[in-house]
Amino acid sequence: MQFRFTDEQQMIRDTAASFFADRSGSAAVREAMATDTGYDPQLWQRLCQDLCLHATTIPDAAGGMGLGYVELVAVMEQMGRYLVCSPFFATVCQAVPAVLRTATGAQAVPWLERILAGQTATLAWIGREQPGCAAVSAEYEPTDAGYRLSGEYHFVVDGHSADLLILAARRPGTSGRYGVSLFAIDAKAAEDAGIERVWTPTLDQTRHLARIRLDGLRLDAAACLGSQGMAGAALGEVLQLATVALAAEQMGGAQQVQDMAVAYTGERQQFGRPIASFQAIKHKAADMMLRTEVARSACYYAACIADEAWRGGVLAGELAEAAAIAKSYCSDAFFSNAAEALQLHGGVGFTWEYDVHLYFKRAKASGLMLGDASEHRETLAAQLLDGGKTACS
């Protein structure tokens, strides 16, 4: 397994870093997070039209770049580093794999075409506090014309503003991965047909979440992606792939708060010299660096495994383990580094004028998203002791 970026992958990483450094500075982040959508539409369009990053994992045959998860992780790392307010995670890391993993034949084409054109999308599945597929509580009933969906979804990333929605629902009386189907809908067209979308204010203002309620939403038969009731295993894999991408974002954030803390301690004077010269501060900086580097190793390894799973490689079966390792460690590393950076900034670290508190909030919120560290360690324990049983089994 290759743990070194190719020249092309390094170019993608450097291009993303340069673009976000220029377009996602402190002022841009603060302006975007205060909007109704939570992101700058012009930044999103430039990201799509100029860099085509939204097409990273979409196959060549569908008009995409045909790349894999190593390239996607390289982009997500830089997004986390610059705290980019964007529908990229919801669209590219959740909705795109959900469509590609479940749609059959030419069914995916119209949805991928709309995403390639710059429309945003997201995946909604959480209806109750359970891990993986067990969180799906919305239900569907077959009708003469198609399906009728009812239920609620919580914590839907960009759910209030997405153009396209991928909704997970289950057949009544089923549990786990059994009886789960994914439905693709035009969100705007469905607003008058039994769907309510409400933005939910949260701790992390840089990533907007929403609650979606379905009240007998009627869909035609073509809205169901793939075979009815057979999307549970695919949904489980999609969530694991998204977990790897989120871990990469956390790793980038851990690196950035480390850099911010080192820069600040090099400027702040105490007793006539920079506080970075004090041994206690050096120890804290060394601990931050160690956490970041271990997180990077775990994340890049998970990226390689995710790439294998994405392409159907021989190591695809290790995805659940690799995702759990990356997410558990990156969650802890990001939060610990952000908390340490706050301390090293002193009292000003908690003030609105400094960006450290924004990373601290993102660290806390992303640590809970797609399972916290304890949940993923439970997954690893199940891998070792229980034969790999998970919530999507």
N, C-alpha and C positions, 0 to 999 in steps of 0.2 A: 504494500500500500504506500502511495506517494504522499508524504507529508509536506511537500514543498510546492508552492504555487508555480504553475507554468508561467511563461512570459505573458500569455493572453490573460490568465487569471490575475496576475499582478497588475496588468494594465487596467483591467476592469476595476480592481480595488483602488488603484491610484486615481483613476478618473472619477469614481464615486466620491472619494475623499476630497478631491479638489472641488468638485461641484457642490458638495454639501458645506464645505468650509466657506465657500463664497456665498451660497444661497440660504444657509441655515444658521446664521449667526444668532447671537443673543436677542437682538432686536426683532429679527424675523420670527424666531420661535415664540416670543412673547406676543407678537401681533397675531400670529396664526392661531395660537391656542385660545385667544379671546373671541374668535369668530364663531358663528353658529355651527359651521361644519367642522371646525377644529384644524383646518389646514388651508393653505393658500392654493387655490385652483390653478393659478399661473405656474407655481412651482411644480405641481403635479403634471401639468401639460408639458412643461419643459422636460421633466424627468421622462415622460413618455415619448415626446417627439424628438428631442435632441439626443437623449442617451438610450432610449428604448429599453430601459431597465425593467419596465413592466412586462416585457416579453421574454425575460430571461429563461424561464423554464417551459415556455410554450414551444411545442415542436416546430421544426422547420416547415413541415408539411402544412401546418396551420397558419403559417405566417410569422412565427416567433423566431427567437434566436437559437432554440434547440440546445441550450446549455443545461447544466445540472445544479446540484445543491452546493457544490464547492463555490461556484460563482455566486450563487444566491447568498450564501453565508458571508462571503467577502463584502457584498453590498450591505447586508444587514449589520455587519460589524460597524461600518462607517455611519450608518443611520443611527445606531445607538450612541456612537461617539459624539455626533453633532445634534442629538436629540431632535431628529427631523420629525416635524408634524406632517404626516402624510398618510393617505389610505393605502400605502404600499403593502404593509403587513397584512391587512384585511384582504386586499385584492389578490396579491401575488402569492402570499404564503398560506392563505386559507381557502379562498374561493377557487383559484385556478387549479390547484391539485384536487379539490373536491369534484370539479367538473371533469377533469381528465381521468380521474380514477373510477368514476361511476358511469359517465355517459358512454353509450354504445354507438358504434358506427359513426354517422355524420351528425349525431345528436348534439355533440359539443360545439360544432362549427359556429352556429349563430351566437352563442354566448362568448366564445373566444374572440370572434370578430368584434363584438362590442367592447370587450376589454382591450383589445389591440387598438381600437379607435379612441381609447382614453376614458371610457366609462369605468366607474368604480364598482366594486363588488365586495361582498362579505359573506361569511358563513355563520349561521345561527343554529346552535344546538343546545345550549345550557337552559334547562328548565327547572332544575333542582340541584341541590348541593351534593352531587355525586361525581366521581371521576369518569372521564372518557364517555363511552356510549351510554353508560348508566344515567348520565345527566339529561338525556333526551326524554322529555315528558310530553311534548306536543303530540297529538294523535291525528291520524288521517283515516278517512273512511272512503272506500271506493264508491262512486256514483255512476249513473248511466253515462254521464258526459266526461267523467274523469275522477276528481277527488275533492273532498271537503276536509279542510284542516282547521283544527282548533287547539288553542293552548298559548303559553307564554314562553318568551325567551328573555334571558337576562344577560347582561355584560356582553352585548354584541358589539364588537369593535366597528366603529363608524356605521352602526346600524341605522342611525337616524338620517344619514345623508347618502348612503350607497345607492347607486343606480340599479344594481342587480342584487338579489338576495338568493342565497342557497340555504334552504330551510330543511332541517332534519326533523323528521316526525316518525312515530312508530305506530304499528298496528295495535289496537287495543288488546290488552292482555299479554303483551310480550315484555321481555326484559333483556338487559344486556345489549348485545349486538343484534339479537334476533328481531325480525320484523321492522327494522329501521329502513326508511327510504329517504332520499334527498330529492328536493323539489327546487327547480330553478324558476324564478319569477322576475318580471320587471317590477321593481319596487314602486315606481311612480304610478304605473297603470293599476296596481293593486290597492292603492290607497283608498279608493272609493268602493272596494269590493270586500271589505272585511278585514283590513289590516290597520293597526295603529302603531306608530313608531314615535318613541319619546326619548329625547336625550336625557341621560342620567348623570348628574354632576358627581364626580368622584375625586379622590385625593390627587390623582395625576391629571393635571389640566392639559398636558401635552398629548394625551391620547383620549379621545372621546368615546364613551360607551353608550349604549342605548338599550331600552327595553322595547320588545316587540310583542304585540298581542294579536292573536288571530281569533276571529269570531266567525267561524263557519266560512272561511275563505275558500271559494270555489276555484279550482284549477282544472284545465283540460288535461287529457291523458298524457300529452307530450311534455308536460312540466316535470314528470317523474323521470329522474336520470337513471338509466339502467333498468334493471328488473325490480319490480315492486317487492319491498321487504328484504332486499338482499344487499343493502349498502352499508351494513354495520361494520364489516371487516374493513371496507374501504375508508369509512369515516375514522376508524381507529388509526389507520395508517396516516391519514391526512393530519390528524391531531399530533401524531408523533413527528411528522415532518415539520409542522408548524412549531412544535416545541424546540426542535433543533434551531430553526430560524430565530426564535425568540431568545434562545440562549446566546446566539451570536450577537444580537442586539445588546444583551446584558453585558457580555464581555467587552464590547466596544465602549459601553458606558463606564465600566470599571476602569478601563484604560484612561478615559477622559478625566474622571474625577481624580485619579492618581496624578495625572499631568497638571491639573488645576491646583492640587494641593502642593505639589513640589514647586510650582511656579510662585505660588503665594508665599510659601515659607522662605523662598529665596529672596523675596522682596521685604517681608515684614522684619523690622529691626527691634531687637530687645537687648538691653545691656550693651548697646553699641555694636552689635553684629547681627547678621541674619539669623533667624531662629532655626533655619535649616542646618546650621553648623552645630546645633546641640545634639548630643548623642541620642537622647530620647526621641527627638524628631526623626533622626536618621533611622532608628529602629522601626518607627511607625511607617516611614516611607518604604523601607525594605519589606515589611510585611505586606503592604499594599501591592508592591511589585510582584512578590511571590504569588499572591492570590490571583493577580491578573494573568501571570504567565501560566499557571496551572489551569486556569479557566480557558485560556487560549488553546492549550494542548487538548483539553477535553472537548472543546467546541470544534476544533479542526478535525479531530478524530470522528466526532459525530457527523460532521459534514461529509466526510468520505463514506461513512456507512449510509447516510441518507442518499448520497449519490448512487450507491450500489442499489439501494431499495428503489430509487426513482427509475433506474435503468434495468431493473430486474436482475441484478448481479448475484453472485453466490453468497455475499454477506448480507443480503437483504433481511435475513432472519434475526440479525443482531440490532435492528433499528430501535426496538423498544428499550433495550438495555443502554445503547449509546445515547439515546435521547434523554433517558432518565439520569445518566451520569452527568451529561452536559448541563441539563437544566438545574439539577440539585446543586451542583458546585457553582455554576455561574450566578444563580440566584443569591447564594450566600456571599460570593465574592463581590458582586455589585453592591449589595446592601452594606456589607462591612466596609468596603472602600468609600462609599458615599457617606456613611456615618463617621468614618475616620476623617474624611475631608472636611466635614462640618466642624469637627473638633479642632483640626489644625487651622481652620480659618478663624477660630475663636468666636466671639459674639456676632461678628458681621456675617458669618456663614448662614445664620438663620434669617437674615434680612432679605427683603424683596429685591434689593439692588444687586445681590450676588446670585449667580446661577446655580450654586451648589445645591440649594434647596430643591430646585427643579429636578435635578438628577436623583436626589434623595427620595423624592416622591415617586419618580419613575421606577426606582429600584424596588421600593416597597410594593407598588402596584404590579409590576411585571413579575415579582417574586410569587405573587398569588395567582397570576394568570396561567392557564394550562397546567395547573397543579403546582403546589408549593414544594419546597425541598423535601419536607417530610413525606409527602405523598409519593414523590419519585423514589425516595429511598425504600418505601414500602414496595414499589414496583421491582426494585433491584432485589429486595429480600424474597419476593415471590419468584423472581427468576432463579434464585439460588436454591430456595427451599421448597417451593410449591409447583415447580414445573412450568413457571412462566405465566400463571393465570393473571389476567388483568381485568379491568372493568369492561373491556370490550370483548371478553371471552364468551 
